[in-house]
Amino acid sequence: MEKQNLPNATTSLVLGILSLVTCICYGIIGLPLGIIALVLGNKAIKEYNENPENYNSANNANAGKIMGIIGIILNAIFILFIGWFFYKIGLEALEDPALLEQRVNEIFGQ
C-alpha cells in the first residue's frame, strides 16, 4: 500500500502562512486564519500519530501549526496595540482632525 499525504496538513500550512501575511489587517482576517490553521494542524498530527504507517510525514501539519500559533500571537498583539492606540487618542479626537494630529504627536513624541 502506497503512503498517502496527510489530510488537512497542506491546508493548515497555507492558512498558517496567510495568517502571518494578514497579521497587519487589524487582526480581523489573520486571527481566524491562525486559529483554523492551529486546529487543522492538531487534527492532522493526531491522525498521523494514530496511523503513521499510512501517511508520508507530518511536516506540513507541524509547520502549519507553528505558523498558526505565531499568527495568533502577532494578530493578538496588533489588536491590543490598536485598542491601546484608540484608548490613548480618545474617541473625540476621531471627529476632529486637528485634535487627532495633536494627540498622535503627543503619543509618538514629535
Residue pairs with C-beta under 8 A, 6 or more apart in sequence:
1 54
3 53
3 54
3 55
3 56
4 54
4 55
4 56
5 55
5 56
6 44
6 47
6 48
6 55
6 56
6 57
6 58
6 60
6 61
7 44
7 47
8 40
8 41
8 43
8 44
8 47
8 61
9 41
9 44
9 58
9 59
9 60
9 61
9 64
10 60
10 64
11 40
11 64
12 37
12 38
12 40
12 41
12 44
12 60
12 61
12 64
12 65
12 68
13 37
13 60
13 61
13 63
13 64
13 67
14 64
15 33
15 34
15 36
15 37
15 40
15 64
15 68
16 33
16 34
16 37
16 38
16 41
16 63
16 64
16 65
16 66
16 67
16 68
16 70
16 71
17 67
18 30
18 33
19 30
19 31
19 33
19 34
19 37
19 67
19 68
19 70
19 71
19 72
19 75
20 30
20 67
20 70
20 71
20 74
21 30
22 29
22 30
22 33
23 30
23 71
23 74
23 75
23 78
24 30
24 78
26 78
26 79
26 82
27 75
27 76
27 78
27 79
27 82
30 71
30 74
30 75
31 71
31 72
31 75
31 76
31 79
33 68
33 71
34 67
34 68
34 69
34 70
34 71
34 72
34 75
35 68
35 72
36 68
37 64
37 65
37 67
37 68
37 71
38 65
38 68
38 69
38 72
40 61
40 64
41 61
41 62
41 64
41 65
41 66
41 68
42 65
44 58
44 60
44 61
44 64
45 58
45 61
45 62
45 65
47 55
48 55
48 57
48 58
48 61
49 58
85 107
86 94
88 103
88 107
89 100
89 103
89 104
89 107
90 103
92 99
93 99
93 100
93 102
93 103
94 100
